Amino acid sequence: VKEEGRDIKTASEIAAGEAPRLQTEHDWEGAKTKFENQKINFSDSIKQSTWDKNYAPVISDAVSLLIQGSVSNPEDLMDRCIEKWEVGSRTRQIRSQSLKQFLDYCVTREKFPVAWLLTTKLKDHVGQRATKNEIQSGDPLEDQQIINLINAFPQTDNGKRWADACRLISELGLRPIELNHLHTRKDSKTKELYWWCSYQKRSGGGTTEPRRIFPLPLVDDQGEVQQWNLIERWHAKLIRLPDAVESQHGLRDYLRKVPAWNSLQDEQKEKGLVLKPYSMRHSYSTRGHARDIDAGSLAKSMGHSLECHLRACPTETEKGTKTAFEKASEKLA
């Protein structure tokens, strides 16, 4: 039986004053070292790399706060250690789970005061993320805007890798995660190279099947087609993607460091538009519709159902809508 997140025995001890008072003089650093040993060498052991990635950062932050005496209860400690990350994000979930395990260990194995057991549910700290459509939504960009953005990437090794990642997302209409599942195949008859994505997305509507992807090259404002030679370079293993592309938020985190991205975000905001990494994927949709490709074909190449395409993917940009109506008016003249 639980009372406010603690079992009756623990709650009774606290009420009776039998549990030690909260204090910051405990050997938190020593407990961290012992907890690491416990996680790696005992029970359901984890790899050192898992510790370094999922446990060490948040526990180090927590220990620093505790040693400083900045917090006096586990609930505030939890909030302080995850507040910098997006509400409901996977990072918040992982950090909160890791920190809770550490606090549980401190009480059960190191005999710290039971008052350091978390009384609240993790979901109360992690929060509820916005719906998927709200997270991934982003108004599409004009081709020239994408070209300008990519050209503004720093000419460092990492910058060039991210530039190619954005070229692939834009020209192929990829989800960022699909960069990890991209391949080339060769037609048995024509010997032509083509793109293949092995990613299978599971959702309430079913599972997305592996698919062939048809590129839609970008065209600048002067009408010049961007010859990025992506499939030839990919097949020849001349494209190297950033290591962080494997992270769910790798692209987002990188773009935040690019001044041109932040400027473009401000520019879009002034127009009442939202700029997100998915904006480049959505641009593939508007580009395809502008080239009179039917929605069903675009949906298949983008890896979702026609219903999802019509619901979630934009079919026109502001500029495209204006052009369409201008052409219609010209026919009446």
N, C-alpha and C positions, 0 to 999 in steps of 0.2 A: 504494500500500500504506500502511496506517495502523498506527501503533503507539501504543496508549493515546490514540487520538483525534488524533494528529499524524502527518503523513507521515514517512517514514523519514529524509528529508533534515533536516527540522526536529529530529526526535528525536536524530539524530546530532550536530547542531550543539550541542544542549543537553548531550548526554553528553560531548562533546569540550571543553565549556567555551567554545565559540566564540560562543554566544548571550549577549548582555548579561544581567547579573543583573537580577532583578526590583527595581524601585525606584519610588518615587512622585514623583520629581522631573521627570517628563515633563510636557509642556504639554497636559494633558488637556482643559483648557478650550478651548485653541486647536484641538485635534483635534475637539472637539465642534462647533465653529463650521464647520470645514472639512467635516466629515461631513454636517452639515445642508445645506450648499451642494451637496455631491455628490448627496445623496438628492433634492433638489428640482430641481436644474438639469441633471443628467446621467443617463445610463443609463436605467433604468426609473424615471423621475421620479415623485415623489409630490406631492400637494397640500400646501400649508402647513398646512392643517387636520389632515391625516393625521400630519404631523410633530409638531404640537402635541399631538395626542391619543395617538399610539402610540409616539413616539420620545423627545420632549423630557423627559417625566416620569422615565422610568427612567434615561436617560442622565445627566440632571441629578443624580439620586440617586447614581449610580455615580461621577460626577466628584467629588461632594462627599466621598464615602467615600475616594476615591483621594487627593485633595488632603490630607485629614486624616491619611492614612497608616493608616486603620483596617483595610485589607485588603492582603494581599501576593501574592495569586494570583487568577486569573480565576474559579476554581471557588467560592471563598469570596465573591467579589464578586457572582457570580450569585445565590448563596443569600441574601445580605443584601438584594439588591434586589427579591426576589420573595417573601420569607418572610411578609410581612404579608397576602398574598392566599391564598384558599382553595386547598388542594392540588388540582392538576389543572384549575383554573379557566382559562377563556379569557383572563382578565387575566394570569395567570402565563405562559401560552403567548406572548402578545403581547409582554410585557415581556422575556421571556428571548430571544425571537427578535430583538428590536430591539437588545438589549444585545450579543448575539453578533455581529450585523452591525457594530456600532460597534467592538468589539474586533478583529474581522477587519480592518476598515478601518485601525485604528491601526497594526497590524503590517504590512499589505501596502502601504499608501499613505504612512503617516507614519513608517514604519521603526522603530516601537517594538520592543522585544525580543520575539522569537518566543515567549517564555515566557508572553506575554499571550494566546496563542491558547488557547481553551478545550479541555481534554483530554477532558472528559466529554460525554455526550449530553444534549441539552436535556431529554429526557423524565425523566432521572435527577433533574433539579432541579425540573421542573414537578410531577412525581408523578402518580399515577393517581387520578383522581377516582372517587368512589363511583359505583355504578350509577345510572342515571337515576331509577329508582324510589326509591332511597335519597335522592337529591338533592331530588326534588320531593315526597317523601312528607311528609305533615303531617296530623295528626289534625284532623277537621272541628270547626268551632266551632258552638255554638248560635247561633241567630239573634240573641238578645239580646246575646251577647258581641260579635258583629260590629257591632251597632247602637251599643253602648256605646263600642267602639273608634273607630268613625267619628265619633261625637259628640265624642270627646276630641281630635280632630285640632285643631291650632292654627288660629285664624280668620284666617290670613294668606292671601294670594292663592295661594301654593304649597300651603298646607295644604288649602284648599278644592278645588284641582284634584286632589290626591291622594285626598281624600275621595270625589269623584265617580268616580275610577278604581277605588277599592275597592267602591263601590256597584255599578258595572258588573260587576266580577269576581264579586261575590257573587250578584247577582240573575241573571246570565246564565251563571254557571259557566265563566267564561273562563280561559284561560291568560293570565298577564300580558302576554305578547308579542302576544296577539290584540287588545289595545286598539288596536294600530296597523293592524288590518285589519278594523275594525268599520264597518258601514254600515247605513243604513236603506233599505228598499224599500217599495213600495206595491203591494198586491194589485190587479190590474187590474180585478177584479170588485167587490170590497167596498170598495176604496180604503183599506183598513186598512193602517197602517204596521206593518212587522215588521222584526226584526233579521236581518242577514245578515253572516256572517263569511267573508272571502275567504282566510283563512290556510290554507296547505297545508303540513302537517307531514310530513316524510319520515322514515320509520323502517324498521326491519327488516320490519315488517308491511305496508309499502306507504305510500301517500301519502293523507293525510286530504284529502277533497274539501271545497270551499267548502260552506257549509251555512246553513240557517235555524236561528236560535236562539230557543228559547221561554223567556221570562222566568219566574222563580219568585220572586215578591216575598217579602221577609222578613216575619215576624210576631213581634212582641215578646211578652213573657211575659204581657201583659194581653190578648193576642189581637188587637191592633191591627196591621193591615197597613200596612207602610211605603209611603207614597205618594211615591216619589221622582220620579215623572214623567220617568224617564230617556229614554224614546224620543222624547217630545215635545220635551224640552229638547235632545236630541242633534240631532234633525231640524231644529230651529230654530237650530242652531249656538250654543246657549247653554252648552254644556259644553266647557270648554277643559281638555285634559289637560296634565300637566306635560311639559316637554321631556325630562326624564330617563326618561320612560316608554318611550322608544325603546331605552334600554339594557337589556340582558338582566337586570341586577341592580338596575335603577333603583328598583323598588318595595322590594326587600329593603333596600337602602341607606337609603331614606327611613324605613322603619318602624323601623329600628334607632335612629333619632333621636327617636322618639315615646315618651315615658315610659309611656303607656298600653299600648303594644305590649310593652314590656319587662316591665311588671307582669303582663300577661296571659301572657306566656311563662313567667314564674316560677310563676304560678298553674297553668298547664297541666302544667308540669314536676312539681309537687308531686302531681299526679294520675297521673303516669306517662305523660303525653301530650306529643306533639311539636307545637310551633307553628311553622309556616312560612307564607310568602305563599300557597302552594298550599292551605293550610287553608281559605281562603275559597272557592276553586274546589270543593274537596271537600265543602264544606257544601251546595253546590247539589245534589250527589248525594244526600246524606242527607235533604235537604228534599224532593227529588222522591220518594224511596222512601217517606217518611213520608206523602206525599200519594197513595200507591198508583199512581204512574206506573211502568210496567214498565221493566226495566233496558235493554231494547233501545231504547226511545224516548229515555231519558235519555242513553244512549251516543251516539245519533245527534245529539242537540242539543249534547252536549259535544264532539263531534268526534273520537271514537275508536271502535274496534270493540267489540262486545259482550264479546269475550274480554278485552280490555284493561280494560273497565269493571269486569267482575267480579273481575279480578285486582288492579287498582290503586286503584279508587275505593271508599271505604267506603260501606256502605249504611245504617249506623245509628250514631248517637252513643250514648254511655253513657246519657244521659237517655232517648233514644228507645227503646233496648232495654228499659230499666226500665219505661217506659210500656206497651210492647207486652206484656210479661209480666203487668203489673198488669191490663190489659184482659182478657187470656186467663183470669186467675184469677177475675175478676169474673163471667165467663160461667159458671163452674162453681159459683158460690155460689148 
